[in-house]
């Protein structure tokens, strides 16, 4: 019988295995226009003091817990509270699985094979699945969320490098407070002035074309996209709760 084995240190899942399926470095991410907070990789312009984080456009308190609740199930909970008024483009619980023992991924009723497309298959759904080569079904469900009336939940499924990546993600809802229209390359990042970004966003087709364009089209698309941001008032918070079940 297959058994779920995990290494959880300081409430963070470091590594895990179920049969021949390996996974690990799960965590939390959020970002504004300058800073990137992550528990699993290199932060950018984000400074930590215990559970408190200072970003360029906000100060935040992060409460993150991962735990194994039974022989087949993991539960992750994250709360991000604003210590002062601040802008965010997203808040994310991140799950990463080695691709070697996984046959397909499924989201919004569509199945995909790993082609290293690096496409963010983003949908307003509450469940995504991976199917192992041995028939194991991994179900990732978004159980609870609170977007403080300014963010709404999505899941995405992504095939990138040697991994399958699933994010439970809170993204801004209309009316958005800011539009960040940017073009990034190896030499520089150019950001459109706020007035121009909002003008393009409001033009017919502008939102449909540029909204997270690079993410939707994958690695062969230029790094051009429009990213909305919303403001959270001091004292407001975001909540994500995710369950990962193996069977």
GUBAZA-907766 format. One record per residue (C-alpha): residue in one letter; chain; x, y, z. Coordinates in pm, whole numbers. Example, Ala and Ser with C-alpha at 12.3 -4.5 7.8 and 13.67 -1.06 7.14 Angstrom:
+------+------+--------+--------+--------+
: code : unit :     px :     py :     pz :
+------+------+--------+--------+--------+
:    A :    A :   1230 :   -450 :    780 :
:    S :    A :   1367 :   -106 :    714 :
+------+------+--------+--------+--------+
//
This chain:
+------+------+--------+--------+--------+
: code : unit :     px :     py :     pz :
+------+------+--------+--------+--------+
:    X :    A :      0 :      0 :      0 :
:    X :    A :    129 :    344 :    -93 :
:    X :    A :    200 :    577 :    197 :
:    X :    A :    220 :    954 :    208 :
:    X :    A :    562 :   1058 :    341 :
:    X :    A :    636 :   1422 :    416 :
:    X :    A :    902 :   1641 :    568 :
:    X :    A :    745 :   1952 :    720 :
:    X :    A :    976 :   2203 :    890 :
:    X :    A :    850 :   2522 :   1055 :
:    X :    A :    502 :   2463 :    909 :
:    X :    A :    641 :   2440 :    554 :
:    X :    A :    640 :   2129 :    338 :
:    X :    A :    997 :   2075 :    220 :
:    X :    A :    971 :   1735 :     49 :
:    X :    A :    715 :   1462 :      7 :
:    X :    A :    650 :   1135 :   -170 :
:    X :    A :    349 :    915 :   -245 :
:    X :    A :    447 :    593 :   -417 :
:    X :    A :    684 :    705 :   -693 :
:    X :    A :    541 :   1059 :   -706 :
:    X :    A :    771 :   1319 :   -554 :
:    X :    A :    681 :   1675 :   -463 :
:    X :    A :    804 :   1958 :   -247 :
:    X :    A :    903 :   2316 :   -185 :
:    X :    A :    542 :   2420 :   -139 :
:    X :    A :    483 :   2769 :    -12 :
:    X :    A :    327 :   3111 :    -48 :
:    X :    A :    386 :   3401 :   -287 :
:    X :    A :    257 :   3754 :   -339 :
:    X :    A :    376 :   4060 :   -526 :
:    X :    A :    321 :   4425 :   -606 :
:    X :    A :    481 :   4627 :   -887 :
:    X :    A :    833 :   4612 :   -742 :
:    X :    A :    849 :   4342 :   -475 :
:    X :    A :    810 :   3966 :   -486 :
:    X :    A :    760 :   3765 :   -166 :
:    X :    A :    816 :   3390 :   -182 :
:    X :    A :    877 :   3121 :     78 :
:    X :    A :   1046 :   2884 :   -168 :
:    X :    A :   1274 :   3090 :   -394 :
:    X :    A :   1459 :   3421 :   -412 :
:    X :    A :   1259 :   3721 :   -291 :
:    X :    A :   1292 :   4056 :   -466 :
:    X :    A :   1277 :   4384 :   -271 :
:    X :    A :   1101 :   4203 :     15 :
:    X :    A :   1236 :   4216 :    370 :
:    X :    A :   1140 :   3972 :    644 :
:    X :    A :   1126 :   4006 :   1021 :
:    X :    A :    967 :   3690 :   1156 :
:    X :    A :    613 :   3675 :   1019 :
:    X :    A :    627 :   4038 :    906 :
:    X :    A :    721 :   4141 :    553 :
:    X :    A :    802 :   4482 :    412 :
:    X :    A :    733 :   4519 :     40 :
:    X :    A :    773 :   4828 :   -175 :
:    X :    A :    400 :   4900 :   -179 :
:    X :    A :    283 :   4756 :    152 :
:    X :    A :    369 :   4597 :    486 :
:    X :    A :    220 :   4257 :    560 :
:    X :    A :    184 :   3988 :    826 :
:    X :    A :    191 :   3633 :    687 :
:    X :    A :     52 :   3332 :    873 :
:    X :    A :    128 :   3011 :    680 :
:    X :    A :     80 :   2650 :    790 :
:    X :    A :    115 :   2317 :    609 :
:    X :    A :     26 :   1992 :    784 :
:    X :    A :    -49 :   1630 :    706 :
:    X :    A :   -399 :   1555 :    832 :
:    X :    A :   -422 :   1182 :    749 :
:    X :    A :   -228 :    913 :    555 :
:    X :    A :   -350 :   1055 :    222 :
:    X :    A :   -406 :   1426 :    278 :
:    X :    A :   -219 :   1754 :    321 :
:    X :    A :   -375 :   2084 :    422 :
:    X :    A :   -230 :   2432 :    365 :
:    X :    A :   -361 :   2757 :    509 :
:    X :    A :   -232 :   3110 :    445 :
:    X :    A :   -350 :   3445 :    578 :
:    X :    A :   -197 :   3773 :    463 :
:    X :    A :   -291 :   4079 :    669 :
:    X :    A :   -224 :   4441 :    572 :
:    X :    A :    -33 :   4638 :    835 :
:    X :    A :    -85 :   4956 :    633 :
:    X :    A :   -267 :   5037 :    311 :
:    X :    A :    -96 :   4844 :     34 :
:    X :    A :   -121 :   4725 :   -326 :
:    X :    A :   -112 :   4363 :   -442 :
:    X :    A :   -135 :   4193 :   -779 :
:    X :    A :   -193 :   3846 :   -631 :
:    X :    A :   -165 :   3611 :   -335 :
:    X :    A :    -80 :   3245 :   -396 :
:    X :    A :    -48 :   2903 :   -234 :
:    X :    A :    204 :   2716 :   -450 :
:    X :    A :    230 :   2337 :   -496 :
:    X :    A :    505 :   2175 :   -705 :
:    X :    A :    526 :   1812 :   -827 :
:    X :    A :    803 :   1632 :  -1017 :
:    X :    A :    679 :   1551 :  -1367 :
:    X :    A :    854 :   1213 :  -1399 :
:    X :    A :    577 :   1001 :  -1245 :
:    X :    A :    279 :   1210 :  -1360 :
:    X :    A :    101 :   1131 :  -1684 :
:    X :    A :   -150 :   1415 :  -1722 :
:    X :    A :   -286 :   1726 :  -1556 :
:    X :    A :   -651 :   1831 :  -1558 :
:    X :    A :   -828 :   2160 :  -1491 :
:    X :    A :  -1168 :   2298 :  -1592 :
:    X :    A :  -1255 :   1968 :  -1760 :
:    X :    A :   -949 :   1973 :  -1988 :
:    X :    A :   -655 :   1732 :  -1978 :
:    X :    A :   -296 :   1820 :  -2066 :
:    X :    A :     35 :   1643 :  -2106 :
:    X :    A :    363 :   1798 :  -1998 :
:    X :    A :    526 :   1977 :  -2294 :
:    X :    A :    721 :   2241 :  -2099 :
:    X :    A :    489 :   2507 :  -2240 :
:    X :    A :    512 :   2723 :  -1925 :
:    X :    A :    151 :   2825 :  -1986 :
:    X :    A :    -52 :   2935 :  -1685 :
:    X :    A :   -382 :   2753 :  -1747 :
:    X :    A :   -582 :   2983 :  -1522 :
:    X :    A :   -951 :   2922 :  -1447 :
:    X :    A :  -1204 :   3037 :  -1184 :
:    X :    A :  -1243 :   2681 :  -1052 :
:    X :    A :  -1186 :   2514 :   -717 :
:    X :    A :  -1023 :   2184 :   -819 :
:    X :    A :   -731 :   2064 :  -1031 :
:    X :    A :   -602 :   1708 :  -1071 :
:    X :    A :   -287 :   1522 :  -1164 :
:    X :    A :   -286 :   1157 :  -1272 :
:    X :    A :     20 :    947 :  -1199 :
:    X :    A :    167 :    688 :  -1433 :
:    X :    A :     64 :    427 :  -1173 :
:    X :    A :   -297 :    551 :  -1166 :
:    X :    A :   -265 :    768 :   -856 :
:    X :    A :   -506 :   1064 :   -856 :
:    X :    A :   -386 :   1384 :   -690 :
:    X :    A :   -671 :   1627 :   -622 :
:    X :    A :   -594 :   1986 :   -523 :
:    X :    A :   -899 :   2173 :   -396 :
:    X :    A :   -948 :   2531 :   -286 :
:    X :    A :  -1163 :   2482 :     23 :
:    X :    A :  -1194 :   2834 :    163 :
:    X :    A :  -1095 :   3182 :     62 :
:    X :    A :  -1152 :   3543 :    159 :
:    X :    A :  -1063 :   3811 :    -91 :
:    X :    A :  -1172 :   4103 :    131 :
:    X :    A :  -1415 :   4202 :   -143 :
:    X :    A :  -1124 :   4303 :   -369 :
:    X :    A :   -984 :   3969 :   -487 :
:    X :    A :  -1140 :   3654 :   -632 :
:    X :    A :  -1006 :   3296 :   -648 :
:    X :    A :   -855 :   3103 :   -938 :
:    X :    A :   -656 :   2784 :   -981 :
:    X :    A :   -392 :   2738 :  -1245 :
:    X :    A :   -211 :   2435 :  -1384 :
:    X :    A :    133 :   2488 :  -1536 :
:    X :    A :    386 :   2256 :  -1702 :
:    X :    A :    730 :   2409 :  -1662 :
:    X :    A :   1076 :   2252 :  -1671 :
:    X :    A :   1074 :   1927 :  -1476 :
:    X :    A :    761 :   2010 :  -1279 :
:    X :    A :    388 :   2040 :  -1271 :
:    X :    A :    287 :   2350 :  -1076 :
:    X :    A :    -55 :   2423 :   -926 :
:    X :    A :   -139 :   2761 :   -777 :
:    X :    A :   -442 :   2859 :   -573 :
:    X :    A :   -447 :   3227 :   -649 :
:    X :    A :   -636 :   3540 :   -545 :
:    X :    A :   -648 :   3803 :   -820 :
:    X :    A :   -798 :   4156 :   -826 :
:    X :    A :  -1161 :   4209 :   -925 :
:    X :    A :  -1317 :   4512 :  -1094 :
:    X :    A :  -1307 :   4799 :  -1044 :
:    X :    A :   -930 :   4763 :  -1019 :
:    X :    A :   -721 :   5033 :   -854 :
:    X :    A :   -417 :   5021 :  -1084 :
:    X :    A :   -310 :   4866 :  -1414 :
:    X :    A :     55 :   4771 :  -1454 :
:    X :    A :    129 :   4737 :  -1827 :
:    X :    A :    487 :   4622 :  -1873 :
:    X :    A :    733 :   4483 :  -2123 :
:    X :    A :   1025 :   4293 :  -1970 :
:    X :    A :   1334 :   4154 :  -2140 :
:    X :    A :   1693 :   4070 :  -2047 :
:    X :    A :   1806 :   4430 :  -2073 :
:    X :    A :   1528 :   4626 :  -1907 :
:    X :    A :   1168 :   4641 :  -1790 :
:    X :    A :    951 :   4916 :  -1937 :
:    X :    A :    631 :   5015 :  -1759 :
:    X :    A :    365 :   5227 :  -1927 :
:    X :    A :    251 :   5542 :  -1745 :
:    X :    A :    -62 :   5484 :  -1539 :
:    X :    A :   -281 :   5695 :  -1768 :
:    X :    A :   -168 :   5505 :  -2079 :
:    X :    A :   -205 :   5164 :  -1915 :
:    X :    A :   -561 :   5244 :  -1806 :
:    X :    A :   -647 :   5387 :  -2149 :
:    X :    A :   -533 :   5067 :  -2322 :
:    X :    A :   -712 :   4855 :  -2060 :
:    X :    A :  -1041 :   5036 :  -2126 :
:    X :    A :  -1013 :   5030 :  -2505 :
:    X :    A :  -1231 :   4767 :  -2676 :
:    X :    A :  -1040 :   4440 :  -2659 :
:    X :    A :   -756 :   4588 :  -2453 :
:    X :    A :   -829 :   4392 :  -2138 :
:    X :    A :   -895 :   4068 :  -2329 :
:    X :    A :   -568 :   4097 :  -2521 :
:    X :    A :   -322 :   4215 :  -2258 :
:    X :    A :   -455 :   4066 :  -1931 :
:    X :    A :   -169 :   3839 :  -1819 :
:    X :    A :    -79 :   3780 :  -2185 :
:    X :    A :    262 :   3620 :  -2126 :
:    X :    A :    121 :   3384 :  -1864 :
:    X :    A :   -163 :   3269 :  -2089 :
:    X :    A :     48 :   3212 :  -2402 :
:    X :    A :    356 :   3055 :  -2246 :
:    X :    A :    731 :   3075 :  -2282 :
:    X :    A :    740 :   3175 :  -2650 :
:    X :    A :    535 :   3490 :  -2591 :
:    X :    A :    724 :   3817 :  -2529 :
:    X :    A :    712 :   3937 :  -2170 :
:    X :    A :    430 :   4181 :  -2240 :
:    X :    A :    120 :   4185 :  -2022 :
:    X :    A :   -119 :   4398 :  -1821 :
:    X :    A :   -148 :   4314 :  -1452 :
:    X :    A :   -422 :   4468 :  -1235 :
:    X :    A :   -355 :   4559 :   -872 :
:    X :    A :   -597 :   4633 :   -591 :
:    X :    A :   -550 :   4812 :   -263 :
:    X :    A :   -605 :   4653 :     76 :
:    X :    A :   -672 :   4883 :    367 :
:    X :    A :   -480 :   4849 :    691 :
:    X :    A :   -636 :   4566 :    894 :
:    X :    A :   -787 :   4384 :    596 :
:    X :    A :   -663 :   4034 :    516 :
:    X :    A :   -666 :   3764 :    249 :
:    X :    A :   -723 :   3395 :    320 :
:    X :    A :   -652 :   3078 :    121 :
:    X :    A :   -708 :   2719 :    236 :
:    X :    A :   -609 :   2428 :     13 :
:    X :    A :   -629 :   2049 :     46 :
:    X :    A :   -414 :   1805 :   -152 :
:    X :    A :   -546 :   1447 :   -149 :
:    X :    A :   -372 :   1137 :   -288 :
:    X :    A :   -560 :    818 :   -377 :
+------+------+--------+--------+--------+
//
